Amino acid sequence: MSLLDKCYSFEDAKRVMAAGFYPYFRVISSEQDTEVMVNGKRMLMMGSNSYLGLTNHPRVIEAAKRATDKYGTGCAGSRFLNGTLDIHIQLEAELAEYVGKDGALAYAAGYMANLGAISAMVDRGEYIVTDKFDHASILDGCFLSFGKMLRYNHNDMDSLERTLQGIDGKNSLIVVDGIFSMEGDIADVPHICDLAKKYGSNVMVDEAHSLGVLHATGAGAAMHFNRTDDVDIIMGTFSKSLASVGGFIAANEDIIHYLKHKSRPLIFSASLPPASAASVLEALHIILEEPERITQLWENTNYMAENFQNMGFDIGNSCTPVIPLHVGSADNAFHMWKLLDEEGVFINPVIPPAVPPNDTLIRCSFMSTHTRKQLDEALEKFEKIGKKLHII
């Protein structure tokens, strides 16, 4: 037996490919916009996380070009050594102000930000308390730490309180998504903060899907609920509303100082490329200058949610631009994806183990730059295929 045998015997994805129902790693040959080109075919993009439509904004593109001209394409080292640029410092200062914290620290990926913060903050004998629907990067941060992970039922505050009671006053960090990336519902941040105070815990909110979405400024769930001071650590990503790649942690200056010297994914990874830092800065400026983008995002979100429900689709507890259609079996998810793909609608099926076996999803996500004509075109196709498959 060889360690590599598991690779040679892995047939699950190959069987789906052979049947013509493989929905992953599709190659897009255009910019990430409301319409994209896939295999030479125009498709309506209904599965992008570019919530504010900034990935192809001329100002963002130009900022990346200017940064490349000035700094080159990379930093050739970690932030700890030779990889800190003045543009990183500017970005961190503006991000901290944006989300209402004293300081921030930029990572080369949002995944690395969660990994780096959680693993550094929670030591042996301490606890990480997570929602069962938290993102995989949060779970992997827990696995990398020396603390013990405890999970509570999704958005169930009674379950969270029972979990905190069981810790009996020991040091703990509650880590939760601001907007849950598959379900599209919002964490009960106020209740979580109240329970944290009651039981002496600390709170970290992953704002990956809530930056650019929640609050009038797009500053995220903590700001949306006016609980920024009660949330100790805020994580955000650059790959969604902020139109680039990377991530950050925001907190008070002492926490940021600690992470600079204890966060292994920061210390032992190359730093954020200058073009990415400049792209994020410019995207952040546009968000603050053009709040109407957030207003339009919510108009599009409410329009799609209302129409999906009127058609008879089950969207669960979604109340954000992430709108899942609960379609039952994995066969339904694959068939619906295939038919929508043939109709020129790009969406993302979500199947086990990401969801329970008989509660698979068609994950839709909407952008402020979708036109009403595009949304209506997509709705017509969703309804047609939903009826064909007897989902509605």
C-alpha positions as CSV (number, residue, x, y, z in Angstrom):
1,M,0.0,0.0,0.0
2,S,1.2,3.5,-0.8
3,L,0.3,6.8,0.7
4,L,-0.7,7.9,-2.8
5,D,-3.2,5.1,-3.3
6,K,-6.0,7.4,-2.0
7,C,-5.4,9.7,-4.9
8,Y,-5.5,6.9,-7.5
9,S,-8.6,5.4,-6.1
10,F,-10.6,8.7,-5.7
11,E,-13.4,8.3,-8.2
12,D,-16.3,10.4,-6.8
13,A,-15.7,13.5,-8.9
14,K,-14.7,11.5,-11.9
15,R,-18.1,9.7,-11.9
16,V,-19.9,13.1,-11.8
17,M,-17.7,14.4,-14.6
18,A,-18.5,11.4,-16.7
19,A,-22.2,11.9,-16.2
20,G,-21.9,15.5,-17.3
21,F,-23.0,17.0,-14.0
22,Y,-19.7,18.4,-12.7
23,P,-20.2,22.0,-11.7
24,Y,-16.8,23.0,-10.3
25,F,-13.7,24.7,-11.6
26,R,-15.5,26.2,-14.6
27,V,-13.2,28.4,-16.6
28,I,-14.3,32.1,-17.0
29,S,-12.6,34.0,-19.8
30,S,-13.8,37.5,-19.0
31,E,-13.8,40.0,-16.1
32,Q,-15.9,39.1,-13.0
33,D,-19.1,41.1,-13.8
34,T,-22.9,40.6,-14.0
35,E,-22.3,38.7,-17.2
36,V,-19.3,36.5,-17.9
37,M,-18.0,34.3,-20.7
38,V,-17.7,30.6,-20.1
39,N,-16.6,28.3,-23.0
40,G,-17.4,31.1,-25.4
41,K,-21.0,31.5,-24.1
42,R,-22.5,34.6,-22.4
43,M,-23.8,33.7,-19.0
44,L,-25.7,35.7,-16.3
45,M,-23.5,35.7,-13.2
46,M,-25.7,34.8,-10.3
47,G,-23.0,33.3,-8.1
48,S,-20.4,35.9,-7.5
49,N,-19.4,37.4,-4.2
50,S,-18.5,40.8,-5.8
51,Y,-21.5,42.3,-4.0
52,L,-20.8,45.9,-5.0
53,G,-19.5,45.1,-8.5
54,L,-16.1,46.7,-8.0
55,T,-13.7,44.0,-9.4
56,N,-13.7,45.6,-12.8
57,H,-14.1,49.2,-11.8
58,P,-11.7,51.4,-13.8
59,R,-10.4,53.2,-10.7
60,V,-9.6,49.9,-9.0
61,I,-7.8,48.6,-12.0
62,E,-5.9,51.8,-12.4
63,A,-4.9,51.7,-8.7
64,A,-3.5,48.2,-9.2
65,K,-1.5,49.3,-12.2
66,R,0.0,52.3,-10.4
67,A,1.0,50.2,-7.5
68,T,2.7,47.7,-9.7
69,D,4.6,50.4,-11.5
70,K,5.8,51.8,-8.2
71,Y,6.4,48.6,-6.1
72,G,6.7,45.8,-8.6
73,T,4.6,42.6,-8.5
74,G,5.5,41.2,-5.0
75,C,7.3,41.8,-1.7
76,A,9.6,38.8,-1.7
77,G,9.2,38.2,2.0
78,S,6.9,38.2,5.0
79,R,5.6,41.3,6.8
80,F,7.8,40.3,9.7
81,L,11.0,40.8,7.7
82,N,11.3,42.6,4.4
83,G,7.6,42.5,3.2
84,T,6.1,45.6,4.9
85,L,5.4,48.5,2.5
86,D,4.1,51.9,3.3
87,I,0.9,51.0,1.3
88,H,0.3,48.2,3.8
89,I,0.4,50.7,6.7
90,Q,-2.0,53.0,4.9
91,L,-4.4,50.2,4.1
92,E,-4.4,49.0,7.7
93,A,-5.0,52.4,9.1
94,E,-8.0,53.0,6.8
95,L,-9.4,49.6,7.4
96,A,-9.2,50.1,11.2
97,E,-11.0,53.4,10.9
98,Y,-13.6,51.9,8.6
99,V,-14.7,49.1,11.0
100,G,-14.2,51.2,14.1
101,K,-11.1,49.7,15.7
102,D,-7.7,51.1,16.8
103,G,-5.6,48.9,14.5
104,A,-5.6,46.4,11.7
105,L,-3.3,43.8,10.2
106,A,-3.4,42.7,6.6
107,Y,-2.9,39.0,5.6
108,A,-2.4,37.6,2.1
109,A,-5.7,35.7,2.2
110,G,-8.9,35.9,4.2
111,Y,-8.4,32.2,5.1
112,M,-5.0,33.1,6.5
113,A,-6.5,35.9,8.6
114,N,-8.9,33.5,10.4
115,L,-6.2,30.9,10.7
116,G,-3.7,33.4,12.0
117,A,-5.9,35.1,14.5
118,I,-7.6,32.1,16.1
119,S,-4.6,29.9,16.3
120,A,-2.6,32.7,18.0
121,M,-5.3,33.9,20.4
122,V,-6.4,30.6,21.9
123,D,-4.0,28.6,24.0
124,R,-4.0,25.2,25.7
125,G,-6.7,25.1,28.4
126,E,-8.8,27.8,26.6
127,Y,-11.8,27.4,24.4
128,I,-13.1,28.4,21.0
129,V,-16.9,28.5,20.7
130,T,-18.2,28.3,17.2
131,D,-21.5,28.2,15.4
132,K,-22.0,24.9,13.6
133,F,-22.4,26.7,10.3
134,D,-19.2,28.8,10.7
135,H,-16.9,28.9,7.6
136,A,-14.2,26.3,7.1
137,S,-11.4,28.8,7.7
138,I,-12.7,29.3,11.2
139,L,-12.7,25.6,11.9
140,D,-9.2,25.2,10.5
141,G,-8.1,28.0,12.8
142,C,-9.5,26.1,15.7
143,F,-7.7,22.9,14.6
144,L,-4.4,24.8,14.4
145,S,-4.7,26.3,17.9
146,F,-4.0,24.4,21.1
147,G,-7.5,25.3,22.5
148,K,-10.5,23.1,22.5
149,M,-13.3,23.8,20.1
150,L,-16.9,23.7,21.2
151,R,-19.8,24.1,18.8
152,Y,-23.3,25.4,19.3
153,N,-26.4,24.9,17.2
154,H,-26.8,27.4,14.3
155,N,-27.8,30.8,15.5
156,D,-29.4,29.2,18.6
157,M,-28.7,31.4,21.6
158,D,-30.0,28.9,24.1
159,S,-27.5,26.4,22.7
160,L,-24.7,29.0,23.0
161,E,-25.6,29.8,26.6
162,R,-25.6,26.1,27.6
163,T,-22.1,25.8,25.9
164,L,-20.8,28.8,27.8
165,Q,-22.2,27.5,31.1
166,G,-20.3,24.3,30.5
167,I,-17.0,26.1,30.3
168,D,-17.5,27.5,33.8
169,G,-15.7,30.8,33.5
170,K,-12.7,29.5,31.7
171,N,-11.1,31.7,29.0
172,S,-13.0,31.5,25.7
173,L,-13.4,33.1,22.3
174,I,-16.8,33.0,20.5
175,V,-16.2,33.1,16.8
176,V,-19.1,33.7,14.4
177,D,-19.8,34.7,10.8
178,G,-21.5,38.0,10.4
179,I,-23.4,36.7,7.4
180,F,-23.4,32.9,7.0
181,S,-21.9,32.2,3.5
182,M,-24.3,29.5,2.5
183,E,-27.5,30.2,4.4
184,G,-27.5,34.0,3.9
185,D,-28.8,34.7,7.4
186,I,-27.2,37.1,9.9
187,A,-25.6,36.2,13.3
188,D,-27.4,37.4,16.3
189,V,-24.5,39.6,17.3
190,P,-26.2,41.6,20.0
191,H,-27.3,38.4,21.9
192,I,-23.9,36.9,21.4
193,C,-22.2,39.9,22.9
194,D,-24.6,40.0,25.8
195,L,-23.9,36.3,26.6
196,A,-20.1,36.9,26.2
197,K,-20.3,39.6,28.9
198,K,-22.4,37.4,31.1
199,Y,-20.0,34.5,31.0
200,G,-16.7,36.4,30.7
201,S,-16.0,35.4,27.0
202,N,-14.6,37.4,24.1
203,V,-16.1,37.8,20.7
204,M,-14.7,37.6,17.1
205,V,-16.9,38.3,14.1
206,D,-15.9,37.1,10.6
207,E,-17.2,39.9,8.3
208,A,-16.2,38.3,5.1
209,H,-19.7,38.4,3.5
210,S,-21.0,41.3,5.6
211,L,-18.4,43.9,4.6
212,G,-19.9,46.1,1.9
213,V,-23.3,44.7,2.7
214,L,-24.4,45.5,6.3
215,H,-24.6,49.0,7.7
216,A,-25.1,52.2,5.7
217,T,-21.3,52.3,5.2
218,G,-20.9,48.6,4.6
219,A,-18.7,48.3,7.7
220,G,-20.3,44.9,8.6
221,A,-22.4,43.2,11.2
222,A,-20.7,44.6,14.3
223,M,-21.3,48.2,13.1
224,H,-24.8,47.3,11.8
225,F,-25.9,46.2,15.3
226,N,-24.0,49.1,17.0
227,R,-21.9,46.5,18.9
228,T,-18.4,47.4,17.6
229,D,-17.1,48.1,21.1
230,D,-18.4,44.7,22.3
231,V,-16.7,42.7,19.5
232,D,-13.1,42.3,20.4
233,I,-11.8,41.1,17.0
234,I,-13.1,41.7,13.5
235,M,-12.0,39.7,10.5
236,G,-12.6,40.8,6.9
237,T,-11.7,39.6,3.5
238,F,-10.7,41.5,0.4
239,S,-12.0,39.0,-2.2
240,K,-15.7,40.0,-2.1
241,S,-16.9,43.6,-1.8
242,L,-13.3,44.9,-1.7
243,A,-12.5,43.6,-5.1
244,S,-9.1,41.9,-4.7
245,V,-7.6,39.1,-2.6
246,G,-6.4,39.0,1.0
247,G,-7.8,39.6,4.4
248,F,-7.4,41.5,7.6
249,I,-7.9,41.4,11.4
250,A,-9.0,44.6,13.2
251,A,-8.9,45.0,17.0
252,N,-7.3,47.3,19.6
253,E,-3.6,48.1,19.3
254,D,-2.5,45.6,21.9
255,I,-4.2,42.7,20.1
256,I,-2.7,43.7,16.8
257,H,0.7,44.0,18.3
258,Y,0.4,40.5,19.8
259,L,-0.7,39.1,16.5
260,K,2.2,40.7,14.7
261,H,4.6,38.6,16.9
262,K,2.6,35.4,17.5
263,S,0.5,34.8,14.3
264,R,2.4,32.1,12.4
265,P,0.4,32.4,9.1
266,L,1.5,36.1,9.1
267,I,5.1,35.6,10.1
268,F,5.8,32.7,7.8
269,S,3.8,33.8,4.7
270,A,4.8,36.3,2.0
271,S,2.9,39.6,2.4
272,L,0.0,41.0,0.4
273,P,1.1,42.0,-3.1
274,P,1.1,45.8,-3.6
275,A,-1.4,45.7,-6.4
276,S,-3.9,43.9,-4.1
277,A,-3.3,46.5,-1.3
278,A,-3.9,49.3,-3.7
279,S,-7.0,47.7,-5.2
280,V,-8.5,47.3,-1.8
281,L,-7.7,50.9,-0.8
282,E,-9.4,52.2,-4.0
283,A,-12.4,49.9,-3.6
284,L,-12.8,51.2,0.0
285,H,-12.7,54.8,-1.2
286,I,-15.4,54.1,-3.8
287,I,-17.7,52.4,-1.2
288,L,-17.5,55.4,1.1
289,E,-18.0,57.9,-1.8
290,E,-20.9,56.0,-3.4
291,P,-23.2,54.6,-0.7
292,E,-25.9,54.2,-3.3
293,R,-24.1,51.0,-4.3
294,I,-25.2,49.5,-1.0
295,T,-28.7,50.8,-1.4
296,Q,-29.0,49.3,-4.9
297,L,-27.6,46.0,-3.6
298,W,-30.4,45.8,-1.1
299,E,-33.0,46.7,-3.7
300,N,-31.8,43.9,-5.9
301,T,-31.6,41.5,-2.9
302,N,-35.2,42.3,-1.8
303,Y,-36.5,42.0,-5.3
304,M,-35.0,38.6,-5.9
305,A,-36.0,37.2,-2.5
306,E,-39.6,38.4,-2.9
307,N,-39.9,36.9,-6.4
308,F,-38.3,33.6,-5.4
309,Q,-40.7,33.2,-2.5
310,N,-43.7,34.2,-4.7
311,M,-42.7,31.4,-7.1
312,G,-42.6,28.9,-4.3
313,F,-38.9,28.5,-3.7
314,D,-37.7,27.8,-0.2
315,I,-35.0,30.4,0.6
316,G,-34.7,29.4,4.3
317,N,-33.8,32.2,6.7
318,S,-31.9,34.2,4.2
319,C,-32.2,38.0,4.5
320,T,-29.1,39.1,2.6
321,P,-27.7,39.1,-0.9
322,V,-26.8,35.4,-0.4
323,I,-30.0,33.6,-1.3
324,P,-30.0,29.8,-1.2
325,L,-32.7,27.8,-2.9
326,H,-33.4,24.7,-0.9
327,V,-34.0,22.0,-3.5
328,G,-33.9,18.7,-1.5
329,S,-31.7,15.9,-2.8
330,A,-28.3,16.2,-4.4
331,D,-29.8,14.9,-7.7
332,N,-32.1,17.9,-7.7
333,A,-29.2,20.3,-7.1
334,F,-27.1,18.8,-9.9
335,H,-30.0,18.7,-12.3
336,M,-31.0,22.2,-11.5
337,W,-27.4,23.4,-11.9
338,K,-27.2,21.6,-15.3
339,L,-30.4,23.1,-16.7
340,L,-29.6,26.6,-15.5
341,D,-26.1,26.3,-17.0
342,E,-27.6,25.3,-20.3
343,E,-29.9,28.3,-20.1
344,G,-26.9,30.6,-19.5
345,V,-27.3,31.2,-15.7
346,F,-24.2,30.8,-13.6
347,I,-25.0,29.6,-10.1
348,N,-23.4,27.3,-7.5
349,P,-24.8,24.0,-6.2
350,V,-24.0,23.1,-2.6
351,I,-24.1,19.4,-1.7
352,P,-23.0,17.2,1.2
353,P,-20.9,17.3,3.2
354,A,-21.3,21.1,3.2
355,V,-25.1,20.6,3.8
356,P,-27.2,17.7,5.1
357,P,-27.9,15.0,2.5
358,N,-31.5,16.0,1.8
359,D,-31.2,19.7,2.1
360,T,-28.9,20.7,-0.8
361,L,-28.8,24.2,-2.1
362,I,-28.6,26.3,-5.2
363,R,-26.6,29.2,-3.9
364,C,-27.4,32.5,-5.5
365,S,-25.6,35.8,-4.7
366,F,-26.4,39.1,-6.1
367,M,-24.6,42.3,-7.0
368,S,-25.5,46.0,-6.9
369,T,-24.7,46.2,-10.6
370,H,-27.2,43.7,-11.7
371,T,-29.8,45.4,-13.9
372,R,-33.5,44.8,-13.4
373,K,-33.5,43.3,-17.0
374,Q,-30.8,40.8,-16.0
375,L,-32.6,39.8,-12.8
376,D,-35.9,39.3,-14.7
377,E,-34.2,37.2,-17.3
378,A,-32.8,35.0,-14.6
379,L,-36.0,34.8,-12.7
380,E,-37.8,33.6,-15.8
381,K,-35.3,30.7,-16.1
382,F,-35.4,29.9,-12.4
383,E,-39.1,29.5,-12.5
384,K,-39.1,27.5,-15.7
385,I,-36.6,25.0,-14.4
386,G,-38.0,24.9,-10.9
387,K,-41.4,23.8,-12.3
388,K,-39.7,21.3,-14.7
389,L,-38.0,19.6,-11.8
390,H,-41.1,19.9,-9.6
391,I,-39.2,21.9,-7.0
392,I,-41.9,24.6,-7.1
